[in-house]
């Protein structure tokens, strides 16, 4: 069962109605719930590991949250102190996104012709958790709110490409956050409409936060900051503040400024109420720390390592590496400024650095093992070569072996053949030329491990490795926390209220 919002209706108001109806009557399938739980667990492990390593923005925002104590507030990760909900949310969302390692979507729904391909990430779950905690609700209610948030932002990503107009992709998540917070805390559809109007009218972030030679804290905290604004807008609306109405058809709004119409919204919107057909089912997992646009290249290099172990046994045989991919991958992680990254935020958006680091780690492992057969099968290779935060430390970024491999790399745009296969897949190919004159070709990679349409990888097994590796950065034994997160729908209200009551280790400041 789906709900269609046509371009000639007040979509902001209808999103409000949909959100309220969904929190009351939504019936997503068990498969949708299971996938959402995996994304949520993934996000929490990413977040607490970033806190344990003392990354700047999450630590700063946690300290800021402590300046807003409230008896009727909610806690943030690793704390029992109750603070203003929007402050807990901004701190948690920032931590979740800091490594750039949690879920991703490229808005794509071929059967309806919705292929805008806007990015999005599973950064917004703290909204649903905080709302459920604030209202004294249980884990099942929180899980439904997380599904709602993903459904709204995921469907917006299918029909409107913010990046085309240099607007940051977090706008879709902010709209979803306002609607989710409102529906979960008792707002009317009209109040949700008002809050969405405020978000679009007052808080549009440009992609300037992702441009420049070396990226800053703003890149990782963008979703968190926009979500904070969205929740505050929703709170204000519930107190009686009236924002712009019918914002998607407003002739002066961001949406109609970039896509001219005769009065309608620029797009239809189709959202699900029950069954399997939810946006989260098309979202992708990252199997380590890397920009998801590089996943095809990582799969290609892993495939070549397995097929040609000599490139690990004898690193000197690698003469050159040519990576070919699509836009926007080429424009974002192929930016010439990213060929010489100096910060983690730039390194994890550098195709040549990401691939160079994975290959360097594999060569080091082969040297230690005395064989190029470093893992049995694709799944074990992904586990063994897991890219973790330390692979983006200042020392790792300057690693001479990685830099030497980067110098051998060419990254090229593949043109129409590659572009037309995105955002269905992550079309990439990789060719290693050897010193003895051979060309080792990965072939055309479309659905790398972690991609929603990949059917060959043991996703849960590879993710279990990721959860364990990241979890152990934050605590000695992450297994009890992982088990609790994976069973969130069985938590009663008291258990959900104490979900973040665990100790995060202090592993020193990440450098």
Steps between C-alpha positions, in 0.01 A plus 500: 500500500643836400402866525550721194545874544448659160673825402171695512431438871644654815773240543634646825160456664458156345843391628375604844187289458699207371742520793220508757315216326815292474586531869147382578428244229824428309571131447846450350603139447744309719760534223470881512530496878804272488682714246426818695633340817823413321540858379427633848751265665754599237442867574541464877825303470635762259399772746640363822832407339535861380436620855748252648772635273424857601405638160448872513139578403330218695699581815430871469126445444479263797660763718254755365208269579604484865442876517127431439397262781129424525315274740256418220775457241672197345854358523764483229736210420678362805326724752216502752487880519176635354539801273285699260388252230629706207843513667512123552394457138764730354771334710395148403441574132839666476669197655312262269618685191854583610673203337282520185458125536129441558224437247451671165229535240506623142131579438388248239160344428511384142150350487346845560757693299634670815875509437618837636788323671534734796732386777382434850630330812356325803599786730159587638406211731579702817182697427276194531684366806480835681133546413409155630703555818345843556147360469569193713445260210660165425752369249238394247377859486856628451560247221184612321621860523834405346323332209284809454804728490674284239183477293448876474861596430557197276199579282595867474846390383336310213322802357714809565875525452627764744862450395414612146439847644794490747266454797613255766317168506413531870197716413298187427600356837411823677149497350463137607628582849245777548216272391622206707548703818158657458315177428668322791442775756138592428508772235213550258554477123457877483777551756727265306428697183599818682828347621590366155435849367741646754769244413480576128465875542761558770756219491630408154869393516718534191756241397767755584551290813628218277716709268858612540842344503476372857159435657396604851273394786205644308507210255433239766267712712275625220221249563517559874479877474211489252319246717538718807341785306220273379412378848509854638270608216259222588507595868430863413214402274346290777516807726306702246760649266363507144745440220454527123221281370494273197877538468551261207266712284620833639631690193789647701612173664823323420322220314316722251789739458708219354223320313249738347136390487165664430404481865543136596774335698785379276436134583254232612578306816402138568546357850414161647278415796548124517678200351850469356517798266673753724787731411731338755500179295692684225760654731859379508746401771860606519719212612768725646606863496490629144292730283234275350572626149827303528328168580513382139874565481557322832306200373703509179835502679390220734389293201836555332694411816314171522549422132861620475677446836828597335411869538523443874793258501707732280378861549761630259318333212228767516593761240177702487139488612217652300161548665200596289169609653194717454393849590455606776766263638762646268419856598482439874772249587700564185539872571868581427522663845434156653811349343702646786277476809627642826195441724286195571194673357683546170670160499169316538377690193805419287460205263873456456565511874224251586605247237869558570450437870308176445766372258784601732336315790454191284864507391615534861277208601636287215856577609422399857328178388755419233227448242276703275201290605409717795138390540266227382226653295348843456339525844818416687696746286263783595534405867878471490548828315249697708583869476484642851551850645873449542529462123417873484733622773764762423763227499301283260426792268874566472594131461766489225386161369145627459627818336709296257194300397294818466762637262442201273126563476290667236133569567289566191137576418348213302251713309144405394537124549585547865271795565185327375557212742495735799312522738385143433849382595849628568647444152876473525786314337863465597800394292845425640782514248798289603868548434499182287245652262171347617169681555307358795139608459236489775221521248194719543395516867139603564387364836797470737472332837281713727285626212126439540491303174804285575386138540832320550665645811426380854382844608414413859829320550706788363300749707551291814873541443455876459290527814758307700796700368339838559339392824833397649629852441231619742473218754666171592204284402245653261299179461233577768436843349479359148253236616284764670502726194413211271197422717384857557138417418487277811611774742235640731485872579732472800758303302485745210548791740830343612611394151805729510594417859840351430856614546699620199873449541738792460753382242671838465454765238498381140789644302 
